[in-house]
Amino acid sequence: MGIRIQGQSGKAMEFNNIHTPVMLERTVELLSPALSKPGAVLIDATLGMGGHAEAFLERFPELQLVGLDRDLDALAIAEERLKRFSSRFHPVHTVYDGIADALDGLGFAAADGILFDLGVSSLQLDRAERGFSYSQDAPLDMRMDATSELTAEVILATYREGDLRRIFEDYGEEKLAARYARKIIEARQIEPITRSGQLVQLLQDATPAALSRAGHPAKRVFQALRIEVNTELSVLKRAIPAALGTLSVGGRIVVLSYQSLEDRIVKRDLSAATSSTSPADLPVELPEHSARFRLLVRGAELATDDEKAANPRATPVRLRAAERLKAENS
């Protein structure tokens, strides 16, 4: 499938291959009961290049789909890809914690289904100039939204050693966080760190030989920088409760996470929503204390071996899902 658009830089971009959506059939299966009614509303909170959205719009001919993304390139690709559904597809440039405002702005009272496909997209990883990948030399940008100001280069140039250590530990779960932070501070005294190749070399040089075989030394640092640039975890902490609040009774939410930090947040919020609030000493649960949601899968569901082989991006995915049982105040 060939798609040509104007990118955020103003340059024309050609996309001949659209990547396969992760766990597509399973997400359709889980959301289908909530989307089969006429005029159902699905929020694709992480629209990307529109792979999941296209499948839902094709399979549910009366579906209204609201697609959210902070990445203007992704929105442009999705709009081109889904233009045949223009009367039922509503793209919105926003971060996904703005889910309630996006829905309200379009005049929809509630959502019947919500899908989150978290993490960095194939579009962002595959375009070297965006600076997300440690395998290709590029400017240290990492912004999902090119209209925002904070970049990875700014972080490396201005954050104090303690702050760098904190984000490497908290967002990258990096055991060498202190060592890497110290080396970055030393290196930037000599010259600015502006490109991914510089940072990768610095991290490789700072990694003890005994640990160099335990995965690429830049992987966790790049993850941490990306999360900090895009405030991904703080946004997610707001987004899941906001999403649950927009669901109609019988509405369903499916979340695909790709790393443990995301999955912990999703697990915590869904666990709280599916738990009774009855005091422990009450002999009978009162209706007002019963759970508002129920889980649709036990724990975190993984992709099948066949899907992992066909679509390597599915390898780390963790799927969680829930259904609203009652209104907020009932």
C-alpha positions, 0 to 999 in steps of 0.5 A, spaced: 500 500 500 503 506 497 501 513 501 505 519 500 504 525 505 507 531 507 511 530 513 512 535 519 519 537 516 515 539 510 518 534 506 514 529 502 514 522 504 512 515 501 510 509 505 509 503 501 508 498 507 504 499 512 505 495 518 501 489 521 497 491 527 499 487 533 493 482 536 488 485 531 484 479 531 484 479 538 482 486 539 476 485 534 474 479 538 474 483 545 471 489 542 466 486 538 460 485 543 460 493 544 461 495 537 455 491 534 450 496 535 448 502 530 452 508 531 457 505 536 463 509 538 470 507 538 476 511 540 482 509 538 487 513 543 493 511 539 491 512 532 498 511 529 498 509 521 491 507 522 492 499 522 487 497 527 482 503 525 482 501 518 480 494 520 474 496 525 471 501 520 471 495 515 468 490 519 463 495 523 459 499 517 456 503 522 461 505 527 464 512 528 471 512 530 475 517 533 482 517 532 487 520 537 494 521 536 500 527 538 504 525 532 502 529 526 505 525 521 501 519 523 495 523 523 496 525 516 498 518 514 491 515 517 487 520 514 490 518 507 489 511 508 482 512 511 479 517 507 474 512 504 471 512 511 471 520 512 464 520 514 465 515 520 472 517 521 474 523 526 482 524 527 484 529 533 491 531 534 491 530 542 495 526 547 491 521 549 490 523 556 485 528 552 480 523 551 474 526 554 475 533 551 476 530 544 470 526 545 466 532 547 468 536 542 466 531 537 459 531 540 459 524 542 456 523 549 460 516 551 464 511 548 462 504 547 469 501 545 476 504 547 483 501 544 490 503 546 496 501 543 502 504 547 509 505 546 513 508 540 510 506 533 513 503 527 513 510 523 517 513 529 522 508 529 523 507 522 524 514 520 531 515 522 531 523 523 526 522 529 532 520 533 528 514 536 532 508 534 539 507 537 541 503 531 541 509 526 545 516 527 540 521 527 539 528 531 537 526 538 530 529 538 525 523 540 519 528 540 512 524 538 509 531 537 514 536 533 510 542 536 512 540 543 519 543 545 523 538 549 527 534 546 532 528 548 538 533 546 535 538 551 535 533 556 542 531 555 544 538 555 541 541 561 539 536 566 543 535 572 546 529 574 541 526 579 536 528 574 539 524 569 540 518 574 533 518 576 530 518 569 535 512 567 533 508 573 525 510 573 524 509 566 529 505 563 530 500 569 537 501 568 542 498 573 548 503 570 544 509 571 549 513 576 555 511 571 551 513 565 549 520 568 556 521 570 559 520 564 554 524 560 555 530 564 563 529 563 562 528 556 558 534 555 563 539 558 567 537 552 562 538 546 555 538 546 551 531 545 547 532 539 546 525 535 544 518 537 551 516 534 555 520 540 550 517 545 551 510 543 558 511 543 559 514 550 554 509 553 558 503 550 565 506 552 562 507 559 559 499 559 564 494 563 566 489 558 562 484 563 556 487 562 556 488 555 553 482 553 547 483 556 543 487 551 545 493 547 547 498 553 543 504 549 536 500 549 534 502 556 537 509 556 533 511 549 527 508 552 528 512 558 529 519 554 523 517 550 519 517 556 521 523 559 521 527 552 514 525 551 511 524 559 509 518 557 508 515 564 504 521 567 500 521 561 498 514 561 496 515 569 491 520 567 489 517 561 486 510 563 482 513 568 479 518 563 478 513 558 474 508 563 470 515 565 468 515 558 465 508 557 458 507 556 455 501 560 457 495 556 463 499 553 469 495 553 477 497 553 483 494 551 490 496 552 496 493 549 502 495 553 510 493 551 514 494 557 513 493 564 512 500 566 506 501 562 503 495 564 504 496 571 500 502 570 494 499 566 494 493 571 493 498 577 488 502 574 484 496 571 484 492 578 482 498 582 476 499 577 474 492 577 474 491 585 469 492 590 469 498 595 465 494 600 468 495 607 471 488 609 466 487 615 460 487 611 456 480 611 453 482 604 456 487 599 451 493 597 450 494 590 453 501 591 459 498 593 460 493 587 465 493 582 464 498 576 468 494 571 469 486 570 476 484 567 475 480 560 482 476 560 485 473 566 492 477 567 496 479 561 494 476 555 500 474 550 500 474 543 501 467 540 507 464 538 505 464 530 503 472 531 510 473 534 513 469 528 509 473 523 510 480 527 516 481 531 513 487 534 508 483 538 513 479 542 513 483 548 506 485 548 501 485 554 494 485 553 489 487 558 481 488 557 475 490 561 468 491 561 463 497 564 458 493 568 454 500 571 454 507 571 458 511 575 453 513 581 449 507 580 
